Amino acid sequence: MNIDDHINYWIVSAEHDLETAESLFSSEKYDWCLFLGHLVLEKALKAIFVFEHGQNLPPRTHNLVRLIQESSLTIDEETMLWLDRVNDFHIETRYPDVKREFYKMCTKEFTNEHLSRIKETFEWLKSHLKSRQ
C-alpha cells in the first residue's frame, strides 16, 4: 500500500464511521454515536500521521491528544481539553462500570453538541491534509 492508499484507507473508514454515527444519532443511540465520533477523529489523525511520517504506521493508540502531539498540528488549549474529553467517549462506552453513567449523560442535546463539533473537527483535519498535498 502506498502512502496515498494508506491515507485514503483512514479517511474513507472515518467517513463511513461518521455516517454510522449519524445513523445512531437518528436512532437515539447517543452513547454509541459518540463512541464512533471518537473513532472518526482518531482515524483522521492517523491519516495525518501517515501523511507526515511517510510509510510509518500510526501509533497503536486511541488517545486523540497523543495523536495530536505526534503531528505538526497546532491547536489551542481549549481544543486540546475537548479532545481529551472526547477520549472518554471511547473509554466510557467500553467499560461496564462507567457505561451506565455515560449513557445517562448522553442526552440528545449533549450528543448533538459534541457530534457537531466532531464533524467540524473532522472537516478541519481533512482540509489540513488537502492543504499539504
N, C-alpha and C positions, 0 to 999 in steps of 0.2 A: 504494500500500500504506500503510495507516495504521500507527501505532506498535504497536498490539496485534498486527496481522498480521505486522509485521516481527519482533517479539519471538517470536511463535509460530513463525515460519519457522526461527529459530535453534534454538529448544528442540526442535521436532519433528525437525529434522535431527540434533541432538545425540542425541536418544533413539534414532533409527534407527542412528546410528553406534555407540551403546553396545550395542544388540542385536547388531550385526555384530561388535563386539569380543568379546562373549561367545561368539558362534559360532566366532570364530577361536581363542579360548582353548580351547574344546572340541575343536577340530580340531588343537590343538597348534601353531598358527601364532602363536607368542608375540610375535615381533617386530612383526608387523602388528597384533596385538591392541593392543599398547601405542601404536603409531602412531595407531590410531583412538581410543584412550583420550585421547591428546593433543587430537585434534580435538573430542572431546566437551567437554572443558574450554574449549577455545578458543571454540567456538560458544556455550556457556553464558555466557562472559564477554562475548562480542559482544552477546548478548541483553541483558545488564546494561548495556552501554554504550548501546545504543539506548534502553533504559528511562530511563536517567539523562540522556541528551543529546537526547532527542526524535527528530526526523527525521534527525539526522545519521547518516551511515553510519559503522560502526565502522572503526577503523584497519585498513588492509590489512597486517596483521602476523600472524604465527603465535606471537609471543612472549607467553607467558602472563603473565610478570612485567610487561611493558609494559601489557598489558590490565588487570591488577590496578591498576597505577598510574594508569590512566585512569579508574578507578572510585572510588566512595566506600567501597569495601570496606576493612575493617581486618583484616589477618591478621598473625600473629606471624612472627618471623624464620625459624623452622624451616619453616613452611609456605611461605614465600617461597623458601627454598632448595630445598624439594621441588619446587615449581612450576618452578624453574629447571632442575632435573634432568629433569622431565617434558618440558621444551622439547627436550631431547636426543633424546627418543623420536621427535620429528618429524624432526630433522636426521639422526640416525644411520640411519634406515631409508631415507633418500633418496640418500645418497652412497655409492657403491661402496667407497671406500677405508676407510670406518669401518663399513659394514654388516655385514661378517663378524664383527668383534669384538662388535658389538651383538647379533648373532644368538646368539653363544656365551654372552653374558651373560644372555640371556632364557630362563632356566630356568623350569620350571613354578612353582616357589616364588617366584622373583623377580617373575614376571609376575602371579601371583595376589596377592601383597602390594600391588603397585602398582595393579592393576586394582581391587582392593577399595577402596583409598584414592581412586582416581579416581571410583568410584561414590559414595562418601561425600561427596566434594567437590562432585560434580555435584548431589547432593540438597541440599546446603547452599546452593549457588548458586541453585538453583530456589526454595528456601524464602526466600531473600533477595528474589527477585522477587515472590513472593506476599505477603510481609510489607509490601511497599511499595505494593501496589495498593489 
